[in-house]
């Protein structure tokens, strides 16, 4: 069911399914709370191209916190 100009990428969908596409990471005092051997990294599974990364922060900020858009 592919057109001639489409690139096969079923393997990319399976890899993304196995790895997952989101994470929940606690933040304390402005730092990610990860274990000794835990890291957060992004992996491109389907040929290089521009991507958008969305970060959603839930919680309560202290009254003196400043809102910053990046």
Buried (B, 14 or more C-beta within 10 A) or exposed (E): EEEEEEEEBEEBEEEBEEEEEEEEEEEEEEEEEEEEEEEEEEEEEBEEEEEEEEEEEEEEEEEEEEEEEE
